[in-house]
Amino acid sequence: MRKNTAKISEPETALYVSTFRAKAGYERMLLHELQRLVRNTRRETECLFCDLYRLSVDPAVFSVHSVWSSQDNWLSSGGWQNHPAGMGLLEQCLSEPIAIVTMEEVAEAA
């Protein structure tokens, strides 16, 4: 009897790295707004994780790393601009538009 070696394909997750740069003097307000946004994002069922970082060499630059169950789920969530929690004061704090890049995993799972 031949053993079935076909793998069941799992849905691909989508990792997004979003960079936020604060206007001069707005670093604390941006941090507060991003913490609020990350807290709310973590509650979304399709978001697998969401973490907030600050660039160690520039305290005005923050990065949010979020992993979603699929790219479709990220797109249907509306991204940051259409987040259910709302943008709040975020737009007032930004010195430039949010930069969002999609990351692709290249290491194979063991």
RAMOVEN-V175690 format. One record per pair of residues at least 24 apart in sequence whose ideal C-beta (glycine too) atoms are under 6 Angstrom apart, sorted by the first residue. I is the first residue (numbers start at 1). J is the second residue. D is the distance in Angstrom with one decimal. If there is no record, write none. Layout:
I,J,D  I,J,D
//
This chain:
11,70,5.3  13,67,5.4  14,68,4.7  14,71,4.1  14,74,5.3  15,67,5.0  15,103,4.2  16,66,5.2  16,100,5.8  16,102,5.9  17,65,5.5  17,101,5.2  17,103,5.8  18,64,4.5  18,98,5.7  18,100,4.7  19,63,5.3  19,99,4.3  20,62,4.6  20,98,5.8  21,60,5.8  21,61,5.3  21,95,4.9  21,96,5.3  22,60,4.4  22,93,5.4  23,95,4.4  26,93,4.2  27,59,5.6  27,60,5.4  29,93,5.1  30,93,3.9  33,88,5.3  33,89,5.4  33,90,4.5  34,62,5.5  37,85,6.0  40,85,3.7  46,73,3.8
//
